[in-house]
Amino acid sequence: MRIVFLFGLLVLVVTVCRVEFGGSGSATDGASNQQAQQAPPKVSPEFQSEVSQLASTGLKLKEAVETSLDGAAHHLAAIFQREKPKAPNEAFELRILESDGQSAKTIFRRADFFFSFALAGEPNKLNATDINGDGLKELIVQSSSGGNCWSCNPTEIYRVRNHKGELIGAAPVQRFADLNSDGIQELLITDARWESYGDLSHAASPGAVMVYAWRNGKYVYAPNDFAAFYKNEVERLRASAEAARAQITADEFSDELYVGFALSLAITYAHAGDPDRGLKELETLLTSNWKSALQSKRRATILEDFRKGESAKKLREMKYGNPLM
């Protein structure tokens, strides 16, 4: 019965609410399947010798982005796949090659599970552009440890400075958005701290969006600067909870998405700077619209946690200006 109800609730989410709790577990796999049928990307002559040398070690070029990341040297950002890896974390390599016009060398290398530049939608258009106004072009990479969780599939942001590649951001980024129309992209990141909360299914796991902005050379937690965004998030989640309410029956787990949206609303209020308002609305939502004693009991446990337990601490531990890394 739980599976039937969850299926109905998931259909509701897709068709009515267009919910984005966050994360994506299949972007890398889908990109890899598509790439397998494509010819290797072409690269400029100055990079060909280094690419050929790497091919002789079993690394096949899968994706490539050529540009000047620092406005001076010429760079090839490349993802290689090893044909016969000895271990899963040796299957893919992310490399940044730098050229002096004649030959090239690797200035950055990372080999951890899976990588791809082939991100869906906006991030792909933003790749190799200056997304934060620091005067350098950023490289946007989808990484994956192979796990089925939001934090297992972070988006990573790199730049090249002083002939060195450096990671400047890594998190489960839902999307990039210029929220205040200043030409700089903010990071909209999934708050994954409640991803495996209680006995809720993964589909109903509560989450919220954390806004990080580029400030003084780093990404920092900056929700206070984007009140309009959080107002819209609150309204969206409220509407989603109302839509999910119609699916509640006496079945114990039929209210999972309703509870998940209610929790997401409370967490979003906390990010917006008003955790007390969020708790008040959570109490209203969880103490009503239940159809069985089991649902009521489970909700009471959740409320106690958000009032006095670990979740209460989490709601207040995020501080404006905290760095992403």
C-alpha positions in Angstrom: 0.0 0.0 0.0 2.8 2.4 0.8 4.2 2.1 -2.8 0.8 2.8 -4.3 0.3 5.9 -2.3 3.9 7.1 -2.9 3.3 6.7 -6.7 0.2 8.8 -6.5 1.9 11.5 -4.5 4.9 11.6 -6.8 2.6 12.1 -9.8 1.0 14.9 -7.9 4.3 16.6 -7.3 5.4 16.4 -11.0 2.1 17.5 -12.5 0.9 20.1 -10.0 3.8 21.5 -8.0 7.0 21.1 -10.1 8.8 20.6 -6.8 12.6 21.0 -6.6 13.7 19.5 -3.2 17.1 19.3 -4.8 19.8 17.0 -6.0 20.1 14.9 -9.1 21.3 11.4 -9.1 21.2 10.6 -12.9 22.7 13.6 -14.7 26.1 12.0 -14.9 24.9 8.6 -16.0 22.7 10.0 -18.7 25.5 12.2 -20.0 27.9 9.2 -20.0 25.5 7.0 -22.0 25.1 9.7 -24.6 28.8 10.4 -24.9 29.5 6.7 -25.4 27.9 7.0 -28.8 29.8 10.1 -29.8 33.2 10.6 -31.4 35.9 12.0 -29.1 36.0 15.8 -29.1 38.5 17.6 -31.2 41.2 19.7 -29.6 43.6 22.3 -30.9 47.0 21.0 -32.1 48.9 22.4 -29.1 47.0 20.0 -26.8 47.1 16.9 -29.1 50.4 15.6 -28.0 49.4 15.6 -24.3 46.0 14.1 -25.0 47.7 11.4 -27.1 50.2 10.6 -24.3 47.3 10.2 -21.9 45.5 8.0 -24.3 48.5 5.7 -24.4 48.0 5.2 -20.6 44.4 4.2 -21.1 42.7 7.6 -20.6 40.2 8.3 -23.4 39.1 11.9 -23.9 35.3 12.1 -23.3 34.5 15.9 -22.9 36.5 19.0 -23.5 36.1 22.8 -23.0 38.8 25.0 -24.6 39.1 28.6 -23.5 41.4 31.0 -21.7 40.3 30.6 -18.1 42.5 33.3 -16.7 42.5 35.7 -19.7 46.1 35.0 -20.5 47.1 31.4 -21.2 45.1 28.9 -23.3 43.4 26.1 -21.4 41.8 22.7 -22.1 39.5 21.5 -19.4 39.0 17.9 -20.1 37.3 14.8 -18.7 38.9 11.5 -19.5 37.6 8.0 -19.0 39.9 5.0 -18.2 39.0 2.0 -20.3 40.0 -0.6 -17.8 40.1 1.0 -14.3 41.5 -1.1 -11.5 39.1 0.6 -9.0 35.9 2.6 -9.4 37.5 5.9 -8.3 40.0 5.5 -11.2 37.3 5.4 -14.0 37.3 9.2 -14.6 39.7 12.0 -14.5 39.2 15.7 -14.6 42.2 17.6 -15.9 43.0 21.2 -16.8 45.8 21.6 -19.3 47.6 24.8 -19.9 49.4 25.7 -23.2 52.2 28.1 -24.0 51.1 28.1 -27.6 53.4 25.2 -28.6 52.8 22.4 -26.1 50.7 21.8 -23.0 51.0 20.3 -19.6 48.5 19.3 -16.9 48.2 21.9 -14.2 45.3 20.3 -12.3 44.2 16.7 -12.0 41.5 15.0 -10.0 40.3 11.4 -10.1 37.3 10.6 -7.9 34.5 8.5 -9.4 32.5 10.3 -12.1 32.7 13.7 -13.8 30.9 15.5 -16.6 30.5 19.0 -18.1 27.3 17.9 -19.8 24.9 19.6 -17.3 21.3 20.1 -18.3 20.0 23.6 -18.9 21.5 26.8 -17.6 24.8 25.6 -16.1 25.9 24.2 -19.5 25.5 27.7 -21.0 27.4 29.3 -18.0 30.4 27.0 -18.2 33.7 28.7 -19.0 32.2 32.2 -18.3 32.8 34.5 -15.4 29.8 33.7 -13.2 30.9 35.6 -10.1 32.6 38.8 -11.4 36.1 37.9 -10.3 37.5 38.5 -13.8 38.2 34.8 -14.3 36.2 32.2 -16.2 34.8 29.5 -14.0 34.6 25.8 -14.9 31.4 24.0 -13.8 31.7 20.3 -13.3 29.1 17.7 -12.3 30.7 15.2 -9.9 29.3 12.0 -8.5 30.4 9.4 -6.0 27.9 6.9 -7.4 25.6 7.2 -4.4 21.8 7.9 -4.6 21.8 11.1 -2.4 21.8 14.8 -3.0 25.2 15.3 -1.4 26.6 12.4 -3.4 26.2 14.4 -6.7 27.7 17.8 -6.1 28.3 20.5 -8.6 31.9 21.7 -8.4 33.2 25.1 -9.5 36.9 25.6 -10.5 39.0 28.4 -11.7 42.6 28.9 -12.8 44.8 31.5 -11.1 48.6 31.8 -11.1 48.8 28.7 -13.4 47.0 26.6 -10.8 43.6 25.1 -10.9 41.6 25.6 -7.7 38.2 24.5 -6.4 36.1 27.5 -5.2 32.8 25.8 -4.6 31.2 22.3 -4.2 27.7 21.5 -3.1 24.4 20.0 -4.4 23.6 23.0 -6.5 20.0 23.0 -7.8 20.7 25.9 -10.2 22.5 29.1 -10.8 20.5 32.3 -10.8 21.1 36.0 -10.9 18.6 36.8 -8.1 19.2 40.6 -7.9 20.0 41.3 -11.6 23.6 42.5 -11.0 25.1 40.1 -13.6 26.5 37.7 -11.0 25.1 34.2 -10.5 24.1 33.1 -7.0 24.2 29.4 -6.1 20.9 27.9 -5.1 22.0 24.9 -3.0 19.9 22.1 -1.6 19.9 21.9 2.2 20.5 18.2 2.5 20.7 18.0 6.3 17.2 16.3 6.5 17.6 14.1 3.4 17.2 10.9 5.4 14.9 12.2 8.1 13.1 9.8 10.4 11.1 7.1 8.6 10.1 9.4 5.6 10.9 8.0 2.2 13.5 9.7 0.1 10.8 11.1 -2.2 9.3 12.9 0.8 12.6 14.0 2.4 12.4 17.6 3.6 14.7 20.1 2.1 15.1 23.8 1.3 17.1 26.1 -0.8 20.2 27.9 0.6 21.4 30.9 -1.3 25.2 31.4 -1.5 26.6 34.6 -3.0 30.1 35.6 -4.0 31.5 38.0 -1.4 35.1 39.1 -1.0 36.6 36.2 -3.0 34.5 33.3 -1.7 30.9 31.9 -1.7 29.1 32.7 1.5 25.7 31.9 2.9 23.6 35.1 2.2 19.9 34.5 2.5 19.3 37.9 4.1 20.1 39.6 0.8 17.3 37.8 -1.1 14.1 38.3 0.8 11.9 38.2 -2.4 13.3 34.8 -3.4 12.4 33.3 0.0 9.0 34.9 -0.1 8.3 33.0 -3.3 9.7 29.8 -1.9 7.4 30.0 1.1 4.4 30.5 -1.1 5.4 27.6 -3.4 5.8 25.2 -0.5 2.6 26.3 1.2 0.7 25.6 -2.1 2.5 22.2 -2.4 1.5 21.2 1.1 -2.1 22.1 0.3 -2.0 20.0 -2.9 -0.5 17.0 -1.0 -3.2 17.3 1.7 -5.8 15.9 -0.8 -3.9 12.6 -1.0 -4.0 11.9 2.8 -6.0 8.8 3.8 -6.0 6.5 6.8 -3.0 4.7 5.3 0.0 5.3 7.6 2.3 6.7 5.0 -0.2 8.5 2.7 0.7 11.8 4.4 4.5 11.6 3.7 4.7 14.3 1.1 2.4 16.6 3.1 4.7 16.2 6.1 7.8 16.7 3.9 6.4 19.9 2.5 5.4 21.1 5.9 9.0 20.5 7.2 10.5 22.1 4.1 8.4 25.2 4.8 9.7 25.4 8.3 13.3 25.0 7.2 12.8 27.6 4.5 11.4 30.1 7.1 14.6 29.5 9.1 16.8 30.3 6.1 14.7 33.4 5.6 15.6 34.5 9.1 12.3 33.6 10.9 12.6 30.1 12.4 9.9 30.9 15.0 7.3 31.7 12.2 8.3 28.5 10.5 7.8 26.4 13.7 4.4 28.0 14.2 3.2 27.1 10.7 4.7 23.6 11.1 2.7 23.1 14.3 -0.5 24.2 12.5 0.1 21.9 9.6 1.1 18.8 11.6 -1.6 19.0 14.2 -4.3 19.0 11.5 -5.2 17.0 8.5 -4.3 13.6 9.9 -6.4 10.6 9.3 -5.1 8.0 11.7 -3.6 7.7 15.2 -0.3 6.5 13.7 0.0 9.6 11.6 -0.8 11.8 14.6 1.8 10.0 16.8 4.5 10.3 14.2 3.9 14.0 13.7 4.0 14.6 17.4 7.5 13.0 17.5 8.6 15.2 14.6 7.2 18.4 16.3 9.1 17.6 19.5 12.3 17.3 17.5 11.8 20.6 15.8 10.9 22.3 19.0 13.7 20.9 21.3 15.7 18.3 19.5 18.5 18.1 17.0 16.4 19.7 14.3 15.7 22.7 16.5 19.5 23.2 16.7 19.9 22.8 13.0 17.3 25.4 12.3 19.4 28.0 14.1 23.0 26.9 13.3 23.3 28.5 9.9 24.8 32.0 10.2 24.9 34.8 7.6 28.4 34.9 6.0 29.4 31.3 6.7 31.7 30.2 3.8 30.6 27.4 1.5 34.1 25.8 1.9 
